[in-house]
Amino acid sequence: MATMQALIDRARVLLQNASKTRYTDDQCLGALNDVVKMARRLRPDLWFGQYGAPMVDLALGETYPLPPEYEAAAIKCLVFWCNARDSEFSSETRAVFFLDRFEKYLTQ
């Protein structure tokens, strides 16, 4: 299972941001924790036996809590978050489209 840092590092390849100058690890970690929370809302079955446990933010070295087949969706969501934050041309329509794709990826 990948760590949160490993997923952020994979997203950095797509973002061409190996130097970590445009997006800090803390910013990416915050966005990735939001992705995990969204996934928990959409797919509570992935947290079988942990329904009552409160959701806490994960640290960089902690294991990404979803099965490996959901890592690609998390990376894409993180890349989108970074691009939307960085682009003066990002639009709400584009954000809604991407989040819709993310939800479909998790639920189909």
N, CA, C and O of each residue as an XYZ file, in Angstrom:
432
protein
N       0.841     -1.181      0.000
C       0.000      0.000      0.000
C       0.890      1.249      0.000
O       1.911      1.303      0.685
N       0.488      2.219     -0.760
C       1.253      3.456     -0.907
C       1.015      4.392      0.277
O      -0.030      4.358      0.927
N       2.007      5.217      0.529
C       1.843      6.250      1.551
C       1.252      7.496      0.901
O       1.220      7.621     -0.324
N       0.795      8.393      1.724
C       0.275      9.670      1.216
C       1.386     10.398      0.452
O       1.130     10.996     -0.593
N       2.617     10.350      0.970
C       3.749     10.990      0.301
C       3.982     10.385     -1.076
O       4.265     11.109     -2.030
N       3.866      9.075     -1.190
C       4.079      8.415     -2.482
C       3.054      8.877     -3.513
O       3.400      9.085     -4.676
N       1.802      9.038     -3.104
C       0.774      9.526     -4.034
C       1.051     10.974     -4.437
O       0.877     11.338     -5.600
N       1.474     11.787     -3.496
C       1.816     13.179     -3.807
C       2.987     13.219     -4.781
O       2.985     14.001     -5.731
N       3.976     12.380     -4.544
C       5.139     12.332     -5.447
C       4.732     11.907     -6.857
O       5.249     12.443     -7.837
N       3.815     10.955     -6.965
C       3.334     10.544     -8.284
C       2.569     11.684     -8.965
O       2.682     11.867    -10.177
N       1.804     12.438     -8.202
C       1.087     13.583     -8.768
C       2.065     14.652     -9.235
O       1.819     15.326    -10.236
N       3.171     14.812     -8.518
C       4.174     15.819     -8.904
C       4.762     15.550    -10.287
O       5.127     16.489    -10.993
N       4.856     14.295    -10.678
C       5.351     13.963    -12.020
C       4.402     14.561    -13.061
O       4.850     15.182    -14.025
N       3.111     14.376    -12.872
C       2.123     14.930    -13.802
C       2.101     16.454    -13.763
O       1.835     17.108    -14.771
N       2.382     17.004    -12.597
C       2.378     18.461    -12.426
C       3.698     19.099    -12.857
O       3.803     20.323    -12.935
N       4.690     18.280    -13.131
C       6.038     18.762    -13.445
C       6.522     19.713    -12.355
O       6.956     20.834    -12.624
N       6.434     19.233    -11.124
C       6.760     20.045     -9.961
C       7.638     19.258     -8.982
O       7.379     19.256     -7.779
N       8.665     18.598     -9.492
C       9.550     17.810     -8.642
C      10.253     18.662     -7.590
O      10.601     18.167     -6.518
N      10.461     19.930     -7.890
C      11.160     20.822     -6.957
C      10.279     21.265     -5.794
O      10.778     21.853     -4.835
N       8.995     20.997     -5.864
C       8.031     21.346     -4.811
C       7.913     22.848     -4.603
O       7.590     23.300     -3.505
N       8.170     23.614     -5.639
C       8.109     25.068     -5.487
C       6.693     25.627     -5.661
O       6.313     26.579     -4.979
N       5.924     25.042     -6.562
C       4.567     25.567     -6.790
C       3.572     25.072     -5.756
O       2.682     25.810     -5.333
N       3.726     23.828     -5.355
C       2.794     23.225     -4.399
C       3.605     22.547     -3.302
O       4.405     21.651     -3.571
N       3.393     22.974     -2.084
C       4.130     22.375     -0.969
C       3.529     21.027     -0.608
O       2.395     20.720     -0.975
N       4.296     20.233      0.110
C       3.777     18.953      0.581
C       2.544     19.171      1.458
O       1.581     18.410      1.374
N       2.571     20.207      2.297
C       1.427     20.470      3.174
C       0.166     20.807      2.385
O      -0.923     20.353      2.735
N       0.302     21.600      1.323
C      -0.859     21.933      0.496
C      -1.407     20.680     -0.184
O      -2.617     20.455     -0.200
N      -0.524     19.879     -0.735
C      -0.953     18.645     -1.410
C      -1.550     17.663     -0.422
O      -2.536     16.993     -0.730
N      -0.965     17.572      0.762
C      -1.487     16.667      1.777
C      -2.889     17.083      2.198
O      -3.761     16.233      2.374
N      -3.109     18.366      2.359
C      -4.448     18.853      2.711
C      -5.476     18.472      1.657
O      -6.580     18.035      1.984
N      -5.108     18.641      0.390
C      -6.013     18.286     -0.701
C      -6.251     16.775     -0.739
O      -7.376     16.329     -0.966
N      -5.207     15.998     -0.520
C      -5.353     14.543     -0.549
C      -6.197     14.053      0.622
O      -6.949     13.089      0.476
N      -6.086     14.691      1.766
C      -6.958     14.344      2.890
C      -8.413     14.657      2.559
O      -9.313     13.923      2.968
N      -8.650     15.740      1.823
C     -10.010     16.048      1.381
C     -10.531     14.970      0.440
O     -11.707     14.608      0.492
N      -9.657     14.460     -0.419
C     -10.037     13.372     -1.331
C     -10.468     12.144     -0.521
O     -11.473     11.510     -0.841
N      -9.717     11.816      0.514
C     -10.049     10.656      1.345
C     -11.409     10.866      2.010
O     -12.213      9.937      2.089
N     -11.664     12.071      2.484
C     -12.954     12.360      3.125
C     -14.103     12.244      2.124
O     -15.170     11.728      2.457
N     -13.884     12.725      0.902
C     -14.908     12.589     -0.129
C     -15.169     11.123     -0.431
O     -16.317     10.709     -0.591
N     -14.111     10.345     -0.507
C     -14.254      8.917     -0.787
C     -15.008      8.217      0.342
O     -15.806      7.313      0.095
N     -14.756      8.628      1.554
C     -15.456      8.014      2.690
C     -16.941      8.317      2.637
O     -17.766      7.470      2.981
N     -17.280      9.515      2.210
C     -18.688      9.886      2.081
C     -19.353      9.091      0.961
O     -20.485      8.630      1.105
N     -18.643      8.935     -0.153
C     -19.209      8.259     -1.319
C     -19.228      6.740     -1.188
O     -20.147      6.079     -1.672
N     -18.217      6.197     -0.538
C     -18.081      4.743     -0.437
C     -17.813      4.314      1.008
O     -16.716      3.853      1.325
N     -18.805      4.464      1.879
C     -18.578      4.070      3.272
C     -18.254      2.588      3.419
O     -17.663      2.177      4.418
N     -18.637      1.782      2.429
C     -18.336      0.359      2.490
C     -16.836      0.065      2.475
O     -16.403     -1.001      2.913
N     -16.057      1.001      1.974
C     -14.602      0.814      1.959
C     -13.995      0.932      3.355
O     -12.830      0.593      3.562
N     -14.784      1.411      4.302
C     -14.341      1.540      5.685
C     -15.095      0.570      6.581
O     -15.427      0.903      7.719
N     -15.365     -0.609      6.082
C     -16.103     -1.608      6.838
C     -15.464     -1.812      8.208
O     -14.255     -2.008      8.321
N     -16.292     -1.761      9.240
C     -15.799     -1.948     10.601
C     -15.256     -0.676     11.230
O     -14.846     -0.686     12.391
N     -15.247      0.416     10.480
C     -14.724      1.682     11.001
C     -15.760      2.799     10.909
O     -15.411      3.978     10.960
N     -17.041      2.428     10.772
C     -18.087      3.427     10.535
C     -18.140      4.497     11.617
O     -18.315      5.676     11.309
N     -17.993      4.105     12.869
C     -18.104      5.056     13.964
C     -16.828      5.824     14.260
O     -16.844      6.785     15.029
N     -15.732      5.410     13.660
C     -14.447      6.052     13.944
C     -14.402      7.424     13.279
O     -14.737      7.548     12.101
N     -13.995      8.447     14.013
C     -13.903      9.772     13.392
C     -12.797      9.820     12.342
O     -11.779      9.137     12.457
N     -13.015     10.628     11.333
C     -12.021     10.791     10.272
C     -10.968     11.776     10.743
O     -11.289     12.908     11.103
N      -9.738     11.359     10.741
C      -8.638     12.242     11.116
C      -7.729     12.411      9.903
O      -7.574     11.494      9.098
N      -7.135     13.584      9.784
C      -6.216     13.831      8.677
C      -4.992     12.935      8.809
O      -4.468     12.716      9.901
N      -4.557     12.430      7.673
C      -3.392     11.553      7.630
C      -2.125     12.358      7.400
O      -2.155     13.408      6.759
N      -1.022     11.868      7.918
C       0.276     12.511      7.736
C       0.938     11.963      6.469
O       0.487     10.965      5.905
N       1.999     12.619      6.035
C       2.692     12.221      4.808
C       3.152     10.770      4.821
O       3.062     10.095      3.795
N       3.631     10.281      5.927
C       4.166      8.928      5.998
C       3.128      7.841      6.226
O       3.458      6.655      6.228
N       1.870      8.241      6.419
C       0.830      7.247      6.677
C       0.351      6.606      5.380
O       0.482      7.169      4.293
N      -0.197      5.434      5.531
C      -0.675      4.661      4.383
C      -1.986      5.230      3.855
O      -2.897      5.548      4.619
N      -2.063      5.354      2.525
C      -3.310      5.754      1.884
C      -4.352      4.687      2.211
O      -4.118      3.507      1.951
N      -5.509      5.079      2.780
C      -6.415      4.087      3.358
C      -7.317      3.326      2.382
O      -8.048      2.429      2.801
N      -7.280      3.664      1.103
C      -8.129      2.972      0.139
C      -7.352      1.886     -0.586
O      -6.122      1.917     -0.619
N      -8.059      0.929     -1.165
C      -7.367     -0.107     -1.949
C      -6.581      0.510     -3.106
O      -6.919      1.597     -3.574
N      -5.540     -0.173     -3.566
C      -4.676      0.375     -4.619
C      -5.408      0.779     -5.889
O      -4.956      1.686     -6.587
N      -6.519      0.137     -6.209
C      -7.231      0.489     -7.432
C      -7.854      1.894     -7.388
O      -8.309      2.400     -8.414
N      -7.874      2.517     -6.213
C      -8.395      3.878     -6.095
C      -7.292      4.936     -6.023
O      -7.584      6.124     -5.888
N      -6.052      4.521     -6.110
C      -4.940      5.476     -6.058
C      -4.960      6.419     -7.261
O      -4.721      7.616     -7.107
N      -5.241      5.899     -8.445
C      -5.254      6.737     -9.652
C      -6.299      7.842     -9.541
O      -6.048      8.972     -9.959
N      -7.457      7.533     -8.989
C      -8.503      8.551     -8.823
C      -8.028      9.644     -7.868
O      -8.271     10.827     -8.106
N      -7.362      9.255     -6.805
C      -6.866     10.236     -5.837
C      -5.807     11.132     -6.464
O      -5.798     12.343     -6.240
N      -4.918     10.539     -7.244
C      -3.862     11.320     -7.901
C      -4.476     12.313     -8.879
O      -4.074     13.476     -8.919
N      -5.443     11.861     -9.664
C      -6.090     12.764    -10.621
C      -6.808     13.898     -9.914
O      -6.778     15.039    -10.375
N      -7.447     13.594     -8.812
C      -8.139     14.637     -8.048
C      -7.123     15.638     -7.495
O      -7.372     16.843     -7.514
N      -6.001     15.158     -7.011
C      -4.960     16.046     -6.497
C      -4.377     16.917     -7.605
O      -4.158     18.111     -7.398
N      -4.123     16.344     -8.767
C      -3.596     17.112     -9.897
C      -4.597     18.194    -10.299
O      -4.216     19.334    -10.564
N      -5.863     17.833    -10.342
C      -6.868     18.832    -10.689
C      -6.897     19.961     -9.673
O      -6.959     21.133    -10.046
N      -6.853     19.618     -8.391
C      -6.876     20.636     -7.349
C      -5.715     21.615     -7.537
O      -5.896     22.828     -7.435
N      -4.537     21.087     -7.809
C      -3.362     21.937     -8.014
C      -3.530     22.820     -9.249
O      -3.255     24.019     -9.203
N      -3.979     22.226    -10.344
C      -4.162     23.007    -11.570
C      -5.234     24.071    -11.407
O      -5.066     25.193    -11.886
N      -6.321     23.742    -10.747
C      -7.408     24.704    -10.549
C      -6.946     25.858     -9.665
O      -7.324     27.009     -9.888
N      -6.139     25.551     -8.676
C      -5.618     26.578     -7.769
C      -4.638     27.497     -8.498
O      -4.545     28.688     -8.202
N      -3.916     26.926     -9.447
C      -2.837     27.628    -10.123
C      -3.282     28.429    -11.342
O      -2.593     29.356    -11.767
N      -4.426     28.073    -11.896
C      -4.824     28.654    -13.173
C      -5.836     29.774    -13.003
O      -6.852     29.615    -12.327
N      -5.546     30.896    -13.622
C      -6.507     31.995    -13.603
C      -7.686     31.711    -14.521
O      -8.701     32.406    -14.477
N      -7.544     30.684    -15.352
C      -8.597     30.348    -16.297
C      -9.457     29.177    -15.832
O     -10.332     28.724    -16.570
N      -9.219     28.679    -14.615
C     -10.030     27.560    -14.148
C     -11.459     28.032    -13.943
O     -11.709     29.178    -13.569
N     -12.368     27.142    -14.193
C     -13.768     27.524    -14.081
C     -14.497     26.555    -13.167
O     -14.069     25.422    -12.946
N     -15.602     27.037    -12.649
C     -16.421     26.211    -11.781
C     -16.970     25.017    -12.562
O     -17.093     23.923    -12.013
N     -17.294     25.217    -13.817
C     -17.808     24.134    -14.650
C     -16.789     23.011    -14.756
O     -17.139     21.836    -14.655
N     -15.542     23.370    -14.958
C     -14.476     22.373    -15.052
C     -14.333     21.619    -13.737
O     -14.147     20.402    -13.737
N     -14.419     22.333    -12.618
C     -14.309     21.698    -11.309
C     -15.460     20.722    -11.077
O     -15.252     19.609    -10.595
N     -16.661     21.144    -11.420
C     -17.823     20.272    -11.254
C     -17.678     19.022    -12.123
O     -17.990     17.918    -11.677
N     -17.210     19.190    -13.352
C     -17.009     18.050    -14.241
C     -16.011     17.066    -13.638
O     -16.262     15.861    -13.614
N     -14.887     17.574    -13.155
C     -13.875     16.682    -12.611
C     -14.381     15.962    -11.381
O     -14.167     14.757    -11.247
N     -15.050     16.667    -10.474
C     -15.554     16.022     -9.274
C     -16.600     14.966     -9.626
O     -16.690     13.933     -8.962
N     -17.382     15.223    -10.660
C     -18.341     14.234    -11.132
C     -17.617     12.982    -11.622
O     -18.038     11.864    -11.325
N     -16.531     13.165    -12.369
C     -15.733     12.030    -12.851
C     -15.141     11.249    -11.680
O     -15.131     10.018    -11.690
N     -14.650     11.966    -10.675
C     -14.071     11.331     -9.492
C     -15.130     10.474     -8.787
O     -14.862      9.332     -8.416
N     -16.325     11.029     -8.607
C     -17.398     10.293     -7.958
C     -17.783      9.053     -8.765
O     -18.011      7.987     -8.194
N     -17.856      9.189    -10.072
C     -18.200      8.036    -10.914
C     -17.119      6.968    -10.843
O     -17.424      5.775    -10.839
N     -15.876      7.380    -10.788
C     -14.771      6.427    -10.704
C     -14.885      5.609     -9.411
O     -14.613      4.408     -9.398
N     -15.286      6.271     -8.338
C     -15.397      5.570     -7.048
C     -16.644      4.698     -6.958
O     -16.642      3.699     -6.240
N     -17.690      5.051     -7.659
C     -18.962      4.365     -7.468
C     -19.310      3.368     -8.569
O     -20.307      2.657     -8.440
N     -18.544      3.289     -9.625
C     -18.885      2.326    -10.679
C     -17.931      1.164    -10.685
O     -18.068      0.258    -11.507
